[in-house]
């Protein structure tokens, strides 16, 4: 599974999410967290219909499984991963 994490340097919630996603990336060997800075790659954000930050798009084999927008509790991210595995 791949989690695309859309963020921006000016986004406070995005900065709060960083250590949570680093921990999740270390916890799950079969989950890759890919960070996309919307300022550096606005086309990717537009093509994936990202409307708010932070946005996490959970994908498997390139297909979107789930999307979470906004900062949530760490347990919600963990529950999502477990549900989608």
C-alpha positions in Angstrom: 0.0 0.0 0.0 1.1 3.5 -0.7 0.0 6.6 1.2 0.4 9.8 -0.8 0.7 12.6 1.7 -0.1 16.1 0.2 1.3 19.0 2.3 2.8 22.5 2.1 5.5 24.1 4.2 3.1 26.9 5.4 0.4 24.3 6.5 0.6 24.0 10.3 -1.5 20.8 10.4 0.8 19.3 7.8 3.8 19.9 10.0 1.9 18.2 12.9 1.2 15.2 10.7 4.9 14.6 9.8 6.0 12.7 12.9 2.7 10.7 12.9 3.3 9.5 9.3 7.0 8.9 10.0 6.0 6.6 12.9 3.4 4.8 10.7 6.0 4.4 7.9 8.4 2.7 10.4 5.6 0.6 12.0 4.4 -1.0 8.7 6.9 -2.6 6.4 4.3 -3.0 3.7 3.2 0.7 3.7 5.2 3.4 1.8 4.5 7.0 2.7 5.2 9.4 -0.2 5.2 13.1 0.5 4.1 15.5 -2.2 4.7 19.2 -1.6 1.8 21.0 -3.4 4.0 24.0 -3.9 6.6 22.0 -5.8 4.2 19.7 -7.6 0.8 21.5 -8.0 -0.1 19.4 -11.1 0.0 16.2 -9.1 -2.3 17.8 -6.5 -4.7 19.1 -9.2 -4.7 15.8 -11.0 -5.6 14.0 -7.8 -8.3 16.5 -6.9 -6.6 17.6 -3.7 -8.8 20.4 -2.2 -7.4 20.7 1.3 -4.3 20.1 3.3 -3.1 17.8 4.6 -4.6 15.1 2.4 -3.7 11.4 2.5 -4.6 9.2 -0.4 -4.4 5.5 0.3 -3.6 3.5 -2.8 -3.0 0.0 -3.9 -1.7 -0.9 -7.3 -2.3 2.8 -8.3 -6.0 2.6 -7.3 -7.4 5.0 -4.7 -8.8 3.1 -1.7 -9.6 5.9 0.6 -8.9 9.6 1.2 -8.6 11.5 4.4 -8.4 15.3 4.4 -7.4 17.3 7.5 -5.4 16.4 10.6 -6.9 13.4 12.4 -5.9 11.4 15.5 -3.1 8.9 14.9 -5.4 6.0 15.7 -7.7 6.9 12.8 -4.8 6.5 10.4 -3.8 3.2 11.9 -7.4 2.0 11.8 -7.6 2.9 8.1 -4.4 1.0 7.3 -5.6 -2.1 9.2 -9.1 -1.9 7.5 -7.5 -1.6 4.0 -4.9 -4.4 4.4 
